[in-house]
């Protein structure tokens, strides 16, 4: 999905799909504070769209 098609704040499901990360891994990173800009709003995680670029390429997709 193009970046411009994404909402400004993403759900963990949307974010995990965009960065190709398992949701369980993402939730561990959220709880550890490893996702830049992520906040809990009303008891639910919201992640800013710009954080996609900050997370980098997942190790299993990286080419060396």
C-alpha positions as CSV (number, residue, x, y, z in Angstrom):
1,X,0.0,0.0,0.0
2,X,1.3,3.5,-0.8
3,X,2.2,5.6,2.1
4,X,-0.3,8.3,1.1
5,X,-3.1,5.7,1.2
6,X,-2.4,4.9,4.9
7,X,-4.1,6.8,7.7
8,X,-2.0,9.1,9.9
9,X,-2.2,6.7,12.8
10,X,-2.1,3.0,12.3
11,X,-3.4,0.1,14.3
12,X,-0.8,-2.6,15.2
13,X,-2.4,-4.9,12.6
14,X,-1.9,-2.3,9.8
15,X,1.6,-1.4,11.0
16,X,2.6,-5.1,11.2
17,X,1.4,-5.7,7.7
18,X,3.3,-2.7,6.3
19,X,6.6,-3.7,7.9
20,X,6.0,-7.4,7.4
21,X,6.4,-8.2,11.1
22,X,4.4,-10.8,13.2
23,X,1.9,-9.0,15.4
24,X,3.3,-10.8,18.5
25,X,6.7,-9.4,17.8
26,X,5.3,-6.0,17.3
27,X,3.4,-6.1,20.6
28,X,6.6,-7.1,22.4
29,X,8.3,-4.1,20.8
30,X,5.5,-1.8,21.7
31,X,5.6,-2.8,25.3
32,X,9.3,-2.4,25.4
33,X,9.1,1.1,23.9
34,X,11.0,0.1,20.8
35,X,8.5,1.6,18.3
36,X,9.1,5.3,17.8
37,X,6.1,7.5,18.3
38,X,3.7,4.7,19.4
39,X,1.2,5.6,22.1
40,X,-1.7,4.0,23.8
41,X,-4.9,6.0,23.2
42,X,-8.0,4.8,24.9
43,X,-6.3,1.5,25.8
44,X,-5.4,0.8,22.2
45,X,-2.0,1.2,20.5
46,X,-1.7,3.8,17.8
47,X,1.4,4.1,15.7
48,X,2.2,7.1,13.5
49,X,2.6,6.4,9.8
50,X,6.1,7.9,9.8
51,X,7.3,5.1,12.2
52,X,7.3,2.7,9.2
53,X,10.5,4.3,7.9
54,X,12.0,4.3,11.4
55,X,11.7,0.6,12.0
56,X,13.9,-0.4,9.1
57,X,13.8,-3.6,7.1
58,X,13.0,-6.8,9.1
59,X,16.0,-9.1,9.4
60,X,14.3,-11.9,7.5
61,X,13.8,-9.6,4.5
62,X,17.2,-7.9,4.6
63,X,19.6,-8.7,1.7
64,X,23.3,-8.4,2.3
